[in-house]
Amino acid sequence: MRLAPVALILLAASWGLAFVIMKDSIERQSVNSFLFTRFAVAVLFLVAFRPTFYRKITKDLFLKAFAAGLVLGAGYILQTEGLARTGAAITGFITGLYVVATPLISALVLKKKISLFTWGCVALATVGLALLSLRGWSMGFGEFLVLLCAFAFGAHIIALGQWSAGRDVYAMTTIQLFAVTVLTGGFAFAEGYQPPPDGEVWAVVIFTAIICTAFGFIVQTWAQAHIDTTKVAVILTLEVVFAGVFAITLGRERMTPQVALGGILLVTAMYLIVVKEPAND
């Protein structure tokens, strides 16, 4: 289904833009408070937009969606805690390693055969991520937390791939985001919740809540009923490319040959795995 990859590319673009515009907001509000507000607003929006969604909730859907949401929330928290202990570039690269974690989890847990062609695309995407993100290297507890985050995001992609088909997308998305709200809220209130301090931060919260979170995870949940999990992981790594493009166009970063090559490799990997992958893979 060709619409699913296009939808995921647009989602990666919105996440890339969010990565750039969130930076200033997070400096003025604690990260856990920002995350809790973002996901709480997303859930409230979804409930208000379609209040009858609860009719589609079954016990099976609730348990699977809530479990997927807890995994997703754990990924965000691990990423945040890791970012506090290491650099943003290293964090971006290690987070992007969910492109490796996803097929690895599929192979080990689901016993799914991953073709050499697919592994080649994964390797190409990983090199592209490294060129886009790395400006030196250091190892420590922060990097370890972000690595766990990458596996959490990979596990979330796998969970949606296994559980989204045949279930109501809207209900699945709302319950997932409710689970993330509960998890991030626990951390936010434990450390002392801080509401957004001004209108600019509220604007970023609302954009990321509605576009990147509410609509974004509806798109991902729907798309994963139509496309292989490893393809999803490779396509979503384009978030790093879009983040770089927006950062450069907004004047916050400059283009270098290394960044350009990394972007080309990532786009090439995405194109190959979506368009050129053999039909029998």
C-alpha positions as a LaTeX table, in Angstrom:
\begin{tabular}{lrrr}
\hline
Residue & $x$ (\AA) & $y$ (\AA) & $z$ (\AA) \\
\hline
Met1 & 0.00 & 0.00 & 0.00 \\
Arg2 & 1.74 & 3.14 & $-1.26$ \\
Leu3 & $-0.25$ & 5.64 & 0.84 \\
Ala4 & 1.21 & 4.28 & 4.09 \\
Pro5 & 4.86 & 5.17 & 3.29 \\
Val6 & 3.81 & 8.67 & 2.17 \\
Ala7 & 1.89 & 9.18 & 5.42 \\
Leu8 & 4.91 & 8.04 & 7.44 \\
Ile9 & 7.21 & 10.42 & 5.53 \\
Leu10 & 4.89 & 13.32 & 6.37 \\
Leu11 & 4.88 & 12.17 & 10.00 \\
Ala12 & 8.69 & 12.09 & 10.04 \\
Ala13 & 8.65 & 15.66 & 8.66 \\
Ser14 & 6.39 & 16.89 & 11.47 \\
Trp15 & 8.58 & 15.18 & 14.08 \\
Gly16 & 11.68 & 16.72 & 12.52 \\
Leu17 & 10.14 & 20.19 & 12.78 \\
Ala18 & 9.10 & 19.50 & 16.38 \\
Phe19 & 12.67 & 18.52 & 17.28 \\
Val20 & 13.83 & 21.99 & 16.20 \\
Ile21 & 11.06 & 24.13 & 17.71 \\
Met22 & 10.94 & 22.23 & 21.03 \\
Lys23 & 14.52 & 23.12 & 21.95 \\
Asp24 & 13.79 & 26.61 & 23.30 \\
Ser25 & 10.61 & 25.47 & 25.07 \\
Ile26 & 12.32 & 22.67 & 26.95 \\
Glu27 & 14.94 & 25.13 & 28.19 \\
Arg28 & 12.12 & 27.13 & 29.84 \\
Gln29 & 10.14 & 24.18 & 31.24 \\
Ser30 & 11.24 & 20.86 & 32.73 \\
Val31 & 11.23 & 18.08 & 30.14 \\
Asn32 & 8.90 & 15.75 & 32.05 \\
Ser33 & 6.44 & 18.60 & 32.64 \\
Phe34 & 6.57 & 19.43 & 28.92 \\
Leu35 & 6.00 & 15.79 & 27.95 \\
Phe36 & 3.10 & 15.38 & 30.38 \\
Thr37 & 1.41 & 18.58 & 29.15 \\
Arg38 & 1.96 & 17.59 & 25.52 \\
Phe39 & 0.44 & 14.13 & 25.89 \\
Ala40 & $-2.37$ & 15.30 & 28.18 \\
Val41 & $-3.41$ & 17.94 & 25.63 \\
Ala42 & $-3.25$ & 15.31 & 22.86 \\
Val43 & $-5.55$ & 12.96 & 24.80 \\
Leu44 & $-8.01$ & 15.76 & 25.63 \\
Phe45 & $-8.06$ & 16.78 & 21.96 \\
Leu46 & $-8.77$ & 13.23 & 20.80 \\
Val47 & $-11.53$ & 12.73 & 23.37 \\
Ala48 & $-13.16$ & 16.07 & 22.48 \\
Phe49 & $-12.86$ & 15.49 & 18.72 \\
Arg50 & $-14.50$ & 12.05 & 18.87 \\
Pro51 & $-16.12$ & 11.48 & 22.28 \\
Thr52 & $-17.86$ & 8.28 & 21.13 \\
Phe53 & $-14.53$ & 6.49 & 20.55 \\
Tyr54 & $-14.99$ & 4.58 & 23.83 \\
Arg55 & $-17.63$ & 2.41 & 22.14 \\
Lys56 & $-14.83$ & 0.80 & 20.14 \\
Ile57 & $-12.78$ & $-0.06$ & 23.24 \\
Thr58 & $-12.71$ & $-3.73$ & 24.15 \\
Lys59 & $-10.76$ & $-5.34$ & 26.96 \\
Asp60 & $-8.30$ & $-6.78$ & 24.42 \\
Leu61 & $-7.82$ & $-3.42$ & 22.67 \\
Phe62 & $-7.37$ & $-1.56$ & 25.96 \\
Leu63 & $-4.75$ & $-3.97$ & 27.32 \\
Lys64 & $-2.71$ & $-4.06$ & 24.11 \\
Ala65 & $-2.92$ & $-0.29$ & 23.47 \\
Phe66 & $-2.08$ & 0.55 & 27.09 \\
Ala67 & 0.90 & $-1.82$ & 27.02 \\
Ala68 & 2.14 & $-0.26$ & 23.75 \\
Gly69 & 1.71 & 3.18 & 25.31 \\
Leu70 & 3.75 & 2.26 & 28.37 \\
Val71 & 6.58 & 1.08 & 26.10 \\
Leu72 & 6.36 & 4.32 & 24.12 \\
Gly73 & 6.32 & 6.40 & 27.31 \\
Ala74 & 9.33 & 4.51 & 28.64 \\
Gly75 & 11.16 & 5.37 & 25.44 \\
Tyr76 & 10.45 & 9.08 & 25.84 \\
Ile77 & 11.52 & 9.08 & 29.50 \\
Leu78 & 14.72 & 7.11 & 28.83 \\
Gln79 & 15.55 & 9.46 & 25.97 \\
Thr80 & 14.95 & 12.49 & 28.18 \\
Glu81 & 17.04 & 11.18 & 31.07 \\
Gly82 & 19.82 & 10.21 & 28.67 \\
Leu83 & 19.77 & 13.61 & 27.00 \\
Ala84 & 20.32 & 15.22 & 30.41 \\
Arg85 & 23.56 & 13.25 & 30.73 \\
Thr86 & 25.00 & 13.37 & 27.22 \\
Gly87 & 25.08 & 15.50 & 24.07 \\
Ala88 & 22.16 & 16.10 & 21.74 \\
Ala89 & 24.01 & 14.80 & 18.66 \\
Ile90 & 24.93 & 11.51 & 20.33 \\
Thr91 & 21.38 & 11.23 & 21.67 \\
Gly92 & 19.95 & 11.72 & 18.19 \\
Phe93 & 22.19 & 9.06 & 16.68 \\
Ile94 & 21.62 & 6.43 & 19.38 \\
Thr95 & 17.86 & 7.04 & 19.34 \\
Gly96 & 17.91 & 6.47 & 15.60 \\
Leu97 & 19.35 & 3.02 & 16.21 \\
Tyr98 & 15.76 & 1.80 & 16.58 \\
Val99 & 16.22 & 1.20 & 12.86 \\
Val100 & 18.54 & $-1.65$ & 13.96 \\
Ala101 & 16.60 & $-2.60$ & 17.10 \\
Thr102 & 13.34 & $-3.14$ & 15.22 \\
Pro103 & 14.45 & $-5.95$ & 12.87 \\
Leu104 & 16.62 & $-7.39$ & 15.65 \\
Ile105 & 13.60 & $-7.69$ & 17.97 \\
Ser106 & 11.56 & $-9.14$ & 15.09 \\
Ala107 & 14.22 & $-11.76$ & 14.43 \\
Leu108 & 14.82 & $-12.71$ & 18.08 \\
Val109 & 11.32 & $-12.46$ & 19.58 \\
Leu110 & 9.01 & $-13.10$ & 16.64 \\
Lys111 & 11.42 & $-15.44$ & 14.81 \\
Lys112 & 10.87 & $-13.39$ & 11.67 \\
Lys113 & 13.35 & $-13.86$ & 8.85 \\
Ile114 & 14.99 & $-10.60$ & 7.80 \\
Ser115 & 16.39 & $-10.58$ & 4.25 \\
Leu116 & 19.95 & $-9.55$ & 3.42 \\
Phe117 & 18.49 & $-6.75$ & 1.29 \\
Thr118 & 16.62 & $-5.35$ & 4.31 \\
Trp119 & 19.69 & $-5.64$ & 6.56 \\
Gly120 & 21.64 & $-3.77$ & 3.89 \\
Cys121 & 19.11 & $-0.93$ & 3.95 \\
Val122 & 19.27 & $-0.88$ & 7.76 \\
Ala123 & 23.08 & $-0.66$ & 7.62 \\
Leu124 & 22.91 & 2.14 & 5.04 \\
Ala125 & 20.44 & 4.08 & 7.20 \\
Thr126 & 22.65 & 3.60 & 10.27 \\
Val127 & 25.69 & 5.05 & 8.46 \\
Gly128 & 23.54 & 7.96 & 7.32 \\
Leu129 & 22.38 & 8.57 & 10.89 \\
Ala130 & 25.97 & 8.55 & 12.11 \\
Leu131 & 27.08 & 11.09 & 9.51 \\
Leu132 & 24.12 & 13.35 & 10.34 \\
Ser133 & 24.49 & 13.18 & 14.11 \\
Leu134 & 27.97 & 12.32 & 15.33 \\
Arg135 & 30.45 & 15.06 & 16.19 \\
Gly136 & 32.68 & 12.96 & 18.41 \\
Trp137 & 31.92 & 10.04 & 20.73 \\
Ser138 & 31.83 & 9.28 & 24.42 \\
Met139 & 30.42 & 6.36 & 26.39 \\
Gly140 & 28.65 & 6.56 & 29.70 \\
Phe141 & 25.40 & 6.03 & 31.60 \\
Gly142 & 23.58 & 8.63 & 29.50 \\
Glu143 & 24.41 & 6.80 & 26.27 \\
Phe144 & 23.25 & 3.53 & 27.85 \\
Leu145 & 19.87 & 5.07 & 28.75 \\
Val146 & 19.40 & 6.36 & 25.20 \\
Leu147 & 20.30 & 2.91 & 23.83 \\
Leu148 & 17.51 & 1.46 & 26.00 \\
Cys149 & 15.27 & 4.18 & 24.56 \\
Ala150 & 16.08 & 2.99 & 21.02 \\
Phe151 & 15.05 & $-0.55$ & 21.93 \\
Ala152 & 11.86 & 0.78 & 23.56 \\
Phe153 & 10.93 & 2.67 & 20.37 \\
Gly154 & 11.75 & $-0.43$ & 18.33 \\
Ala155 & 9.56 & $-2.54$ & 20.63 \\
His156 & 6.73 & 0.00 & 20.22 \\
Ile157 & 6.97 & $-0.28$ & 16.44 \\
Ile158 & 6.87 & $-4.08$ & 16.75 \\
Ala159 & 3.88 & $-3.92$ & 19.12 \\
Leu160 & 1.90 & $-1.75$ & 16.71 \\
Gly161 & 2.83 & $-4.03$ & 13.85 \\
Gln162 & 1.43 & $-7.00$ & 15.78 \\
Trp163 & $-1.62$ & $-5.37$ & 17.35 \\
Ser164 & $-2.93$ & $-2.55$ & 15.15 \\
Ala165 & $-4.49$ & $-4.62$ & 12.35 \\
Gly166 & $-8.20$ & $-5.28$ & 12.82 \\
Arg167 & $-8.59$ & $-2.85$ & 15.75 \\
Asp168 & $-10.02$ & 0.66 & 15.79 \\
Val169 & $-7.16$ & 3.06 & 15.03 \\
Tyr170 & $-8.66$ & 6.00 & 16.92 \\
Ala171 & $-9.31$ & 4.02 & 20.10 \\
Met172 & $-5.87$ & 2.38 & 19.90 \\
Thr173 & $-4.17$ & 5.77 & 19.56 \\
Thr174 & $-6.14$ & 7.42 & 22.37 \\
Ile175 & $-5.44$ & 4.62 & 24.86 \\
Gln176 & $-1.74$ & 4.58 & 23.92 \\
Leu177 & $-1.40$ & 8.30 & 24.52 \\
Phe178 & $-3.38$ & 8.02 & 27.75 \\
Ala179 & $-0.83$ & 5.46 & 28.96 \\
Val180 & 2.05 & 7.82 & 28.08 \\
Thr181 & 0.23 & 10.63 & 29.92 \\
Val182 & $-0.09$ & 8.50 & 33.06 \\
Leu183 & 3.58 & 7.50 & 32.93 \\
Thr184 & 5.04 & 10.95 & 32.20 \\
Gly185 & 2.63 & 12.53 & 34.67 \\
Gly186 & 3.98 & 10.33 & 37.44 \\
Phe187 & 7.50 & 11.61 & 36.83 \\
Ala188 & 6.38 & 15.23 & 36.29 \\
Phe189 & 4.42 & 15.48 & 39.53 \\
Ala190 & 7.06 & 13.58 & 41.50 \\
Glu191 & 9.62 & 16.27 & 40.66 \\
Gly192 & 7.14 & 19.16 & 40.88 \\
Tyr193 & 4.97 & 19.85 & 37.82 \\
Gln194 & 5.61 & 23.13 & 36.02 \\
Pro195 & 2.97 & 24.43 & 33.56 \\
Pro196 & 4.11 & 26.12 & 30.34 \\
Pro197 & 5.48 & 29.52 & 31.41 \\
Asp198 & 4.24 & 31.65 & 28.49 \\
Gly199 & 2.29 & 31.78 & 25.24 \\
Glu200 & 5.23 & 30.74 & 23.07 \\
Val201 & 5.73 & 27.51 & 25.00 \\
Trp202 & 1.98 & 26.85 & 24.97 \\
Ala203 & 2.03 & 27.26 & 21.17 \\
Val204 & 4.76 & 24.63 & 20.87 \\
Val205 & 2.90 & 22.34 & 23.28 \\
Ile206 & $-0.32$ & 22.62 & 21.25 \\
Phe207 & 1.46 & 22.06 & 17.91 \\
Thr208 & 3.36 & 19.01 & 19.13 \\
Ala209 & 0.29 & 17.68 & 20.97 \\
Ile210 & $-2.18$ & 17.92 & 18.09 \\
Ile211 & $-0.08$ & 17.57 & 14.93 \\
Cys212 & 2.89 & 15.46 & 16.06 \\
Thr213 & 1.17 & 13.40 & 18.75 \\
Ala214 & $-2.61$ & 13.09 & 18.24 \\
Phe215 & $-2.62$ & 13.00 & 14.43 \\
Gly216 & 0.91 & 11.62 & 14.29 \\
Phe217 & 0.23 & 8.44 & 16.23 \\
Ile218 & $-3.08$ & 7.92 & 14.44 \\
Val219 & $-1.06$ & 7.91 & 11.22 \\
Gln220 & 1.56 & 5.52 & 12.63 \\
Thr221 & $-1.01$ & 3.14 & 14.13 \\
Trp222 & $-2.95$ & 3.06 & 10.86 \\
Ala223 & 0.14 & 2.75 & 8.65 \\
Gln224 & 1.53 & $-0.17$ & 10.62 \\
Ala225 & $-1.50$ & $-2.25$ & 9.69 \\
His226 & $-0.36$ & $-1.91$ & 6.07 \\
Ile227 & 3.45 & $-1.91$ & 6.08 \\
Asp228 & 6.27 & $-4.06$ & 7.49 \\
Thr229 & 7.78 & $-2.97$ & 10.82 \\
Thr230 & 11.36 & $-2.72$ & 9.53 \\
Lys231 & 10.22 & $-0.49$ & 6.67 \\
Val232 & 8.45 & 1.71 & 9.22 \\
Ala233 & 11.65 & 2.03 & 11.26 \\
Val234 & 13.72 & 3.03 & 8.22 \\
Ile235 & 11.16 & 5.57 & 6.98 \\
Leu236 & 10.81 & 7.20 & 10.41 \\
Thr237 & 14.56 & 7.78 & 10.62 \\
Leu238 & 13.91 & 10.50 & 8.03 \\
Glu239 & 12.94 & 12.54 & 11.10 \\
Val240 & 16.67 & 13.24 & 11.50 \\
Val241 & 16.92 & 14.44 & 7.89 \\
Phe242 & 13.92 & 16.74 & 8.24 \\
Ala243 & 15.24 & 18.06 & 11.56 \\
Gly244 & 18.48 & 18.97 & 9.80 \\
Val245 & 16.67 & 20.59 & 6.88 \\
Phe246 & 14.47 & 22.69 & 9.17 \\
Ala247 & 17.41 & 23.61 & 11.39 \\
Ile248 & 19.38 & 24.80 & 8.35 \\
Thr249 & 16.48 & 26.68 & 6.72 \\
Leu250 & 15.63 & 28.38 & 10.02 \\
Gly251 & 19.26 & 29.48 & 10.31 \\
Arg252 & 20.14 & 27.45 & 13.40 \\
Glu253 & 22.69 & 25.16 & 11.73 \\
Arg254 & 24.80 & 25.14 & 8.59 \\
Met255 & 25.09 & 22.57 & 5.84 \\
Thr256 & 28.32 & 20.58 & 5.71 \\
Pro257 & 29.43 & 17.83 & 3.29 \\
Gln258 & 29.10 & 15.29 & 6.13 \\
Val259 & 25.50 & 16.31 & 6.84 \\
Ala260 & 24.61 & 16.30 & 3.14 \\
Leu261 & 26.08 & 12.82 & 2.63 \\
Gly262 & 24.29 & 11.48 & 5.71 \\
Gly263 & 20.97 & 12.81 & 4.44 \\
Ile264 & 21.53 & 11.31 & 1.00 \\
Leu265 & 22.30 & 7.89 & 2.48 \\
Leu266 & 19.20 & 7.95 & 4.69 \\
Val267 & 16.92 & 8.97 & 1.83 \\
Thr268 & 18.50 & 6.29 & $-0.37$ \\
Ala269 & 17.90 & 3.63 & 2.30 \\
Met270 & 14.26 & 4.72 & 2.64 \\
Tyr271 & 13.75 & 4.65 & $-1.14$ \\
Leu272 & 15.32 & 1.22 & $-1.55$ \\
Ile273 & 13.40 & $-0.46$ & 1.26 \\
Val274 & 10.04 & 1.04 & 0.26 \\
Val275 & 10.22 & 1.00 & $-3.54$ \\
Lys276 & 12.90 & $-1.45$ & $-4.60$ \\
Glu277 & 12.66 & $-4.22$ & $-2.00$ \\
Pro278 & 12.05 & $-7.61$ & $-3.69$ \\
Ala279 & 8.42 & $-8.71$ & $-3.46$ \\
Asn280 & 9.27 & $-11.99$ & $-1.75$ \\
Asp281 & 10.96 & $-10.32$ & 1.28 \\
\hline
\end{tabular}
